[in-house]
Amino acid sequence: MKKYDVIIIGSGPGGLSAAYGLAERKKVLVVEKDRFGGTCPNRGCDPKKLLYTPVNHHLLSQTFQGAGLKGTSQIDWPALMAFKKSYTDKIDYEMISALKTSGIDTIRGTAVFQDAEHIVVNGEKIAADNFIIAAGAKPAILDIPGKEYLTTSADFLELPTFPKRIGIIGSGFVGMELMNLASALATEVHVFQRNQQLLPQFPAAFSKKMATILAQRGVHFHWDTEVQAVEKKQTQTLVAVTQKGARIPLDMLVSSVGRPADLSQLNLQQTKVETKPEGIVVNEYLQTAEKNIYAIGDVVAKKEPKLTPVSHFEGDYVAQLLLGKTVPITYPAIPNIVYTTPQIAQTGISVKVASQQPDKYQVKELDVSGWYNYFIQHDTSANIIIITEKATGLLKGAAVLSFTAEALINLFTLFINQKLPAATLHQQIFLYPSQASDLPYLY
C-alpha cells in the first residue's frame, strides 16, 4: 500500500497552492476526480473572463456611438468559444505536467475515505499522515419537476451556438455575469428572481443601478418569481412555469441558485469530520475534528467569501502549517467583484455593516460619473462609496461601480491592509490623467 506525507483531494487553486508549498519537503499526492486545475481555469472565472473581455469591449463600444465611433461591432460566438477553448483545452495536461515536474504525484479518480488515515481511489487503498480536502463546490440544480432540463454555468460556457431565448434562475455572482454576457448575445433574456434585489451582499444602490442598465439592454426581470416546474415540448422548446401561473418559452434555462460544497462522494461519515449545509467545519487552523484532516477553499463552512484567491491563500497557509507554522489563520481585507458591464466591486467592511455603526464609521457616496476620468469613458453610472473609521480616519471599506472597478478596488484593498492614512495619498504623485490621480480627493 502506498503511503504519503500529505494527500490533497482536489486540484483547484487551493489544492495546488498547498501542493507546491509542500513539495520540497513532503511526499505529496494530488487526487482529482475531474479536470486538473479545478473549476476556476476550466469552467469558472478564467473562461468566463475570456468570454467577458471581448463582450465587454462590444458593450463599451456602443456607449461611444455618436461620440467618435460609428458602426457597432458584432459578436461571433463560435469564434469566441474557439478563443476560450484555445486556453481551457490545455489546462488539464499542463497542470498534470507541472505537478509531475515538481515531484508531486497525481491520480485521477474519486477519493473515498475509509477512515482518517486511508482513502480508496479507483479501488486502490492509499494511506497518508495528513489530508487536505480541497474538493471545491458544484452548481446547485433547483429541485423542481423537470429539473433534468435545467443547465448550469458549466453548460453555458460550452455552448457551440448561443440560444435565442435564455432564462437564468438567480442573480448571485454567477447569474449576474451570465446575464451580462447573454444580454449582448441573446434575443431574449429572462431572469427569475425570488425577491427584488440583485446581489444582496453588495450596496443596494449599485444593485438597483445594475438592474436598470440590464433592463435597458433588454433583460426581462421577473421579480418576486419562482420557477416551479420546467416542461419540454416536442419542438425542443422549454417552458418555465412560475408560481404566478406564467409560462415562459425558452431555448435554455440555467440554474444559478448557488454552489454548495462538493462533499457527496467523500464518505466523510467514516471519519469524525463535521459538516453542515455550508460545508466542512474547521477551527482557526483550518483543521477539522480529525486533527490530521484539513479543509480549504469552497468546501469550508466560513464567513469569508468563497473566491479563487481566498482558496489560494488558505492552501498556502495550510502548507506552512504542516511545515511548522503555528499561528492561526488571519485574513486580510478581501476584494470581490462581479464582472458585469459596468463592474461592481467591494472590499473591506461592507456598506451594510458600516451603516449599522454610524458612531464608528463614516460612509461617503460619490457620484463620479462627471469626473474627467469617467467622463472620457462615458461611464455615466460611475459611483464610489468610501468607508472610513471616524477615530483614525483610516480607510476601512470601499465599493465601486464603474467600467474599470477592478483596478481601483485593488488599490483600496492595499490601502486598507497597509493601514495607510489619507495623508499618505497626498504625498504621492500618480499618473495624470488616471483614476489613481483621483485618489487624494476621495477620502
MODA-V705327 format. One record per backbone hydrogen bond with DSSP energy under -0.5 kcal/mol. CO is the residue of the C=O (numbers start at 1). NH is the residue of the N-H. If there is no record, write none. Layout:
co nh
CO NH
CO NH
//
This chain:
co nh
2 127
4 129
5 130
6 29
7 9
7 132
8 10
8 31
9 134
11 37
12 16
13 17
14 18
15 19
16 20
17 21
18 22
19 23
22 25
22 26
26 28
27 5
27 6
28 105
29 8
29 31
30 107
31 10
32 109
35 38
37 41
38 42
39 43
39 44
40 44
40 46
40 47
44 48
45 49
46 50
47 51
48 52
49 53
50 54
51 55
52 56
53 57
54 58
55 59
56 60
57 61
58 62
59 63
60 63
61 64
62 65
64 67
64 69
69 66
74 76
75 77
76 80
77 81
78 82
79 83
80 84
81 85
82 86
83 87
84 87
84 88
85 89
87 90
88 91
88 92
90 94
91 95
92 96
93 97
94 98
95 99
96 100
97 101
98 102
99 104
100 103
105 30
107 32
107 109
112 120
115 118
117 128
118 114
118 115
119 126
120 112
121 124
124 121
125 2
126 119
127 4
130 7
131 294
132 9
132 134
133 296
134 12
136 262
138 260
140 142
140 257
142 144
144 147
145 230
146 149
147 150
151 255
152 156
153 157
155 158
156 159
164 187
164 188
165 251
165 252
166 190
167 254
168 170
168 192
169 256
171 199
172 176
173 177
174 178
175 179
176 180
177 181
178 182
179 183
180 184
181 184
182 185
182 186
188 166
189 220
190 168
191 193
191 222
192 170
193 225
195 224
199 202
203 206
203 207
204 208
205 209
206 210
207 211
208 212
209 213
210 214
211 215
212 216
213 217
214 219
215 218
218 189
219 221
220 191
220 222
221 223
222 193
222 225
226 228
226 243
228 145
229 241
231 239
233 236
237 233
238 250
239 231
239 241
240 242
240 248
241 228
241 229
242 245
246 242
247 249
248 240
250 238
252 167
253 151
254 169
254 256
256 172
258 140
260 138
261 263
263 266
266 113
267 270
268 271
274 281
276 279
279 276
280 301
283 286
284 329
286 295
287 283
289 291
290 288
290 293
292 131
292 294
293 288
294 133
296 299
297 300
299 280
300 302
305 307
307 311
308 312
309 313
310 314
311 315
312 316
313 317
314 318
315 319
316 320
317 321
318 322
319 323
320 325
321 324
333 335
336 346
337 339
338 340
338 344
343 402
344 338
345 400
346 336
347 398
350 354
351 355
352 356
353 356
354 357
357 360
357 361
360 390
361 363
362 364
362 388
364 386
366 368
366 384
368 371
371 374
371 375
372 376
374 377
374 379
375 378
378 380
379 382
382 368
382 369
383 401
384 366
385 399
386 364
386 388
387 396
387 397
388 362
388 390
389 393
394 389
396 349
397 387
398 347
399 385
400 345
400 402
401 383
402 343
402 405
404 407
404 408
405 409
406 410
407 411
408 412
409 413
410 414
411 415
412 416
413 417
414 418
415 419
415 420
416 419
419 421
420 395
421 424
421 425
422 425
422 426
424 427
425 428
428 430
434 437
435 438
436 439
438 441
439 442
439 443
//
